[in-house]
Amino acid sequence: DADVTQTPRNRITKTGKRIMLECSQTKGHDRMYWYRQDPGLGLRLIYYSFDVKDINKGEISDGYSVSRQAQAKFSLSLESAIPNQTALYFCATRGQGNQPQHFGDGTRLSIL
Amino acid sequence: SQQGEEDPQALSIQEGENATMNCSYKTSINNLQWYRQNSGRGLVHLILIRSNEREKHSGRLRVTLDTSKKSSSLLITASRAADTASYFCATALTGANSKLTFGKGITLSVRP
């Protein structure tokens, strides 16, 4: 079983719809992250959380919101989706100290 | 602007050859990490090198870090077709609260 699970894996929706992407982890990590990946732009940080009561904006948080429902769950919402939010979205977790991040397999989101 | 910039953007080599990928960054770092991404999958951590380290090895991987030049290189020796993937460097800044900044990635193709 995957340590970091993202659902759904693929989603096609229309402009203006509310979308929620979910992430759950079994690694017991406090730190969780949401990124988007666009061709030629690498990964950009949307939001991150160091524990259940901590939420921080990343470099591209406009148009997104997050909820840390539990240590193991971190969801990303698009309140009113627009076409330029079409991208590949990744969730990641990290333990304390100089530890690497562990990524889910991503959600491919297309907004028509 | 991106903290990490990889070079080249794309690399095509024959199986058995060595692949060298470079990463440059702009500000002082705590550590630098290399990740691999296979098509349609999430990023997988390869190796982390701290700012006070100059070289690390892991199997066929060798990473160097030159903090005076603000650059790192990833060498994959005796490449295999299965090494075909995108490779990203990511930097964690000194004093940063554990965020990573990713480069745009290098596409490596290993021809059988």
Interface residues (C-beta under 8 A of the other chain):
Chain A: V4 R31 Y35 G40 L41 G42 L43 R44 L45 Y48 F50 N56 G58 F90 A92 R94 N98 P100 Q101 H102 F103 G104 D105 G106
Chain B: Q2 N30 N31 Q33 Y35 G40 R41 G42 L43 V44 H45 L48 R50 F88 A92 N97 S98 K99 L100 T101 F102 G103 K104 G105
